[in-house]
Amino acid sequence: MTSKKVKITHEIEKCIGCGACVSVCEKFWQMKGDKSHLNGSKESGKSFVLELDEREISCNDEAAEICPVDCIKIKK
């Protein structure tokens, strides 16, 4: 059975650099300057995007939920 792909999008311009995503998902997120950064992501316009297998999503759901400005989107 093939696993589904999940797309995580980080709208960097909306990011306020609070670090909430880093605090709950350090494996994928880190602070770079005054913004958070999605490790392994590629720039796509004004956002950064990372595609993962659905089973590798790990703590990114929690990072998206905890973000106070809703700049992390997960498309399953």
C-alpha positions in Angstrom: 0.0 0.0 0.0 1.4 3.4 -1.0 1.5 6.1 1.6 -0.1 9.4 0.9 1.9 12.6 0.5 1.3 15.5 2.9 2.3 19.1 2.0 3.3 21.5 4.8 3.3 25.1 3.9 4.9 27.9 6.0 3.7 31.4 5.1 6.9 33.1 6.2 5.6 36.7 5.9 2.8 36.0 8.4 5.3 34.5 10.9 5.8 36.6 14.1 8.7 34.5 15.3 7.0 33.4 18.6 8.7 30.0 18.5 5.6 28.0 19.4 6.2 25.6 16.5 9.8 25.0 17.6 8.7 24.3 21.1 6.4 21.5 20.1 8.2 20.2 17.0 11.9 20.8 17.2 12.6 17.9 14.8 11.2 20.0 11.9 11.3 23.6 13.1 14.0 26.0 14.2 14.4 29.7 14.7 16.5 31.6 12.0 16.8 35.2 13.0 13.3 36.6 13.9 11.3 33.9 12.1 10.8 30.2 12.4 12.1 27.9 9.6 10.7 24.5 8.4 13.8 22.3 8.0 14.2 20.8 4.6 11.6 23.0 3.0 11.9 24.7 -0.4 11.0 28.2 -1.3 7.8 28.5 -3.3 6.8 32.2 -3.9 6.2 33.8 -0.5 6.0 30.4 1.3 8.3 27.5 2.1 7.0 24.0 1.3 7.9 20.5 2.5 6.3 17.3 1.2 6.4 14.2 3.5 4.8 10.8 3.5 1.7 10.9 5.7 3.3 8.6 8.3 6.2 11.0 8.7 4.2 14.1 9.6 5.2 13.7 13.2 4.5 16.7 15.4 3.8 19.1 12.5 0.0 18.8 13.1 0.6 20.2 16.6 2.9 22.9 15.3 0.1 24.1 12.9 -2.5 24.0 15.7 -0.4 26.0 18.1 0.6 28.7 15.7 -1.1 32.0 16.9 -1.1 33.5 13.4 -2.1 30.4 11.4 0.9 30.6 9.1 1.5 26.8 9.0 -0.9 24.9 6.7 -1.0 21.1 6.3 -2.7 19.7 3.2 -3.4 15.9 3.4 
